[in-house]
Amino acid sequence: MQLDFSALTPLDAYRWLASTVTPRPIAWVSSVSPAGTSNLAPFSFFQVISDAPPTLMVNVNLHGDGSPKDTLRNVQATGELVIQLVSCAQAEAMNASAAQLPHGVSEFERCGIASLASERVGVPRVAGAAVAFECRVAQVLAYPPGAPNCHLIFAEVLLAHVDDAVLNDKGRIDPHKLDLIGRLGGMAYTRTRDSFEMQRP
């Protein structure tokens, strides 16, 4: 089977990419509007792209009508965000926060998700998140340049909160205790508890 992506509709291209490039980690992004309204939304086009400086990248698509999502509006206005990783225990709350709410409505409040104050940024973080990265915006890049349908947010990590409960006896992350979820195609998710090790040659 071959797929000519130049002949696919954008929806079909998305479906093929999203169902093959898996599992994808989920960035659960909190932000705040200039008016002070908190926002929380998950994005699975997400990755770490640099360790010096420590930088994460989140792809935020535009709405179908071309308008920006609240996450994009907020980070462009304030230059701050917090990126949480999603454990299996928080899967339902993360999914609830994916609902498309009216502009200016807080997912924290609407979905009953508890928050904590951050230390380096003026954005709340998700209470109980095993890992939360406080970030400042390094760059926002519209893509593709000619007719953007998404924006790439490059977020420099300032401070990380890591729950001691997910560490092993050497103070390192235990992936089984971390128990993150990732996106597969369609409505499917996976867990990181199923793992194996190999020594690099």
C-alpha positions in Angstrom: 0.0 0.0 0.0 1.2 3.5 -0.8 -0.3 6.8 0.3 0.2 9.9 -2.0 -0.2 12.6 0.7 -0.6 15.2 -2.1 -3.8 13.5 -3.1 -5.2 13.1 0.4 -7.7 15.5 2.1 -6.3 17.2 5.2 -8.6 15.0 7.4 -7.3 11.8 5.7 -3.7 12.9 6.1 -4.3 13.6 9.8 -5.9 10.2 10.3 -3.0 8.3 8.7 -0.4 10.3 10.5 -2.1 10.1 13.9 -2.7 6.4 13.6 0.9 5.5 12.5 3.1 7.9 14.5 2.3 6.3 17.8 2.4 6.3 20.7 2.4 10.1 21.1 2.9 11.7 24.5 0.3 14.2 25.6 1.0 17.7 26.7 -1.7 18.9 29.1 -1.1 22.6 28.8 -2.3 25.2 31.3 -2.3 28.9 30.5 -3.9 32.1 31.6 -5.5 34.9 29.6 -4.6 38.5 30.1 -7.9 38.9 31.9 -6.8 36.2 34.4 -8.9 33.2 33.2 -7.1 29.9 33.4 -7.2 27.4 30.6 -6.3 23.7 30.3 -6.2 21.6 27.2 -4.4 18.5 25.9 -2.3 18.2 22.8 -0.8 15.0 21.4 1.4 16.6 18.7 4.1 17.2 21.3 7.8 16.4 22.0 11.0 17.4 23.7 13.2 19.0 21.1 16.3 20.3 22.9 18.1 19.8 26.2 20.3 22.9 25.9 18.3 25.0 26.5 15.7 22.5 27.7 12.8 23.0 25.3 9.5 21.3 24.6 7.4 21.8 21.5 3.6 21.7 21.3 1.6 22.0 18.1 -1.7 23.9 18.5 -4.1 23.7 15.5 -6.4 26.5 14.7 -10.2 26.1 15.1 -12.0 25.0 11.9 -13.0 28.6 11.2 -9.4 29.7 11.4 -9.6 31.3 14.8 -6.9 30.6 17.4 -7.6 28.3 20.4 -7.4 29.8 23.9 -4.1 28.1 24.6 -2.5 29.9 21.6 -4.0 33.2 22.5 -2.9 33.0 26.0 0.7 32.0 25.5 1.2 34.6 22.8 -0.2 37.2 25.1 1.6 36.2 28.4 4.6 34.2 27.2 4.0 31.6 29.9 2.6 28.1 30.2 2.8 24.9 32.2 3.0 21.5 30.5 1.8 18.5 32.5 2.3 14.9 31.5 -0.8 12.8 31.8 -0.9 9.7 34.1 -3.5 6.9 33.6 -5.1 8.1 36.8 -5.8 11.5 35.3 -7.0 10.2 31.9 -10.6 11.0 32.4 -9.9 14.5 33.7 -7.6 15.1 30.7 -10.3 13.9 28.3 -12.9 16.1 29.9 -10.7 19.2 29.5 -10.6 18.5 25.7 -14.2 19.7 25.3 -14.5 22.8 23.2 -15.8 25.4 25.7 -16.8 29.0 25.0 -13.9 31.5 25.0 -13.1 32.7 28.5 -14.5 29.6 30.3 -11.9 27.8 32.5 -11.5 24.0 32.1 -10.1 23.9 35.6 -13.4 25.2 37.0 -15.8 23.6 34.5 -14.3 20.1 34.8 -13.5 20.3 38.6 -9.8 19.9 38.2 -7.8 21.1 41.2 -4.9 23.4 40.6 -1.8 24.6 42.4 0.2 27.8 42.1 3.4 27.7 40.1 6.6 29.2 41.3 8.3 30.7 38.2 5.2 31.6 36.1 1.8 33.1 36.7 0.0 30.0 35.4 -1.6 27.4 37.6 -0.5 23.7 37.4 -2.6 20.6 37.7 -2.7 19.3 41.2 -1.6 15.6 41.3 0.2 15.7 38.0 3.2 13.4 38.3 5.3 15.8 36.2 4.7 19.5 35.5 7.0 21.8 33.5 6.8 25.5 34.2 7.8 27.2 30.9 8.3 30.5 29.1 7.6 30.8 25.5 10.8 30.9 23.4 9.1 31.2 20.0 5.8 30.7 18.4 6.0 29.7 14.7 3.0 29.7 12.4 3.0 26.7 10.0 3.0 26.3 7.1 4.3 29.9 6.5 2.1 30.6 3.5 -1.3 29.5 4.9 -0.9 28.5 8.6 -3.3 26.0 10.0 -1.4 25.5 13.3 1.3 27.1 15.5 4.3 25.5 17.0 5.0 26.7 20.5 8.6 26.3 21.6 8.5 26.3 25.4 11.7 26.6 27.4 11.5 24.7 30.7 12.3 26.8 33.7 11.3 24.5 36.5 9.9 20.9 36.8 7.7 19.5 39.5 8.2 15.7 39.8 6.2 13.7 42.3 8.5 11.7 44.6 6.1 8.8 44.3 7.2 8.1 40.7 10.9 7.9 41.6 12.9 4.7 42.1 15.4 4.1 45.0 18.1 6.0 43.0 16.0 9.1 42.6 15.3 8.4 38.9 12.0 8.1 37.1 10.4 4.7 37.3 8.3 4.4 34.1 6.0 1.9 35.8 5.2 4.2 38.6 4.9 7.2 36.3 2.3 5.3 34.3 1.7 7.8 31.6 -0.7 7.5 28.7 -0.1 8.2 25.1 -2.3 8.7 22.0 -2.8 6.1 19.4 -5.1 6.4 16.4 -8.8 7.3 16.7 -10.0 7.1 20.2 -7.3 4.7 21.4 -4.8 5.3 24.1 -1.9 3.3 25.6 0.0 3.1 28.8 3.7 3.2 29.4 3.8 0.4 31.9 4.5 -2.2 29.2 8.2 -1.8 28.5 11.4 -3.6 27.8 15.1 -2.7 27.8 18.0 -3.0 25.3 21.6 -2.0 25.6 22.9 0.3 22.9 25.8 -1.2 20.8 
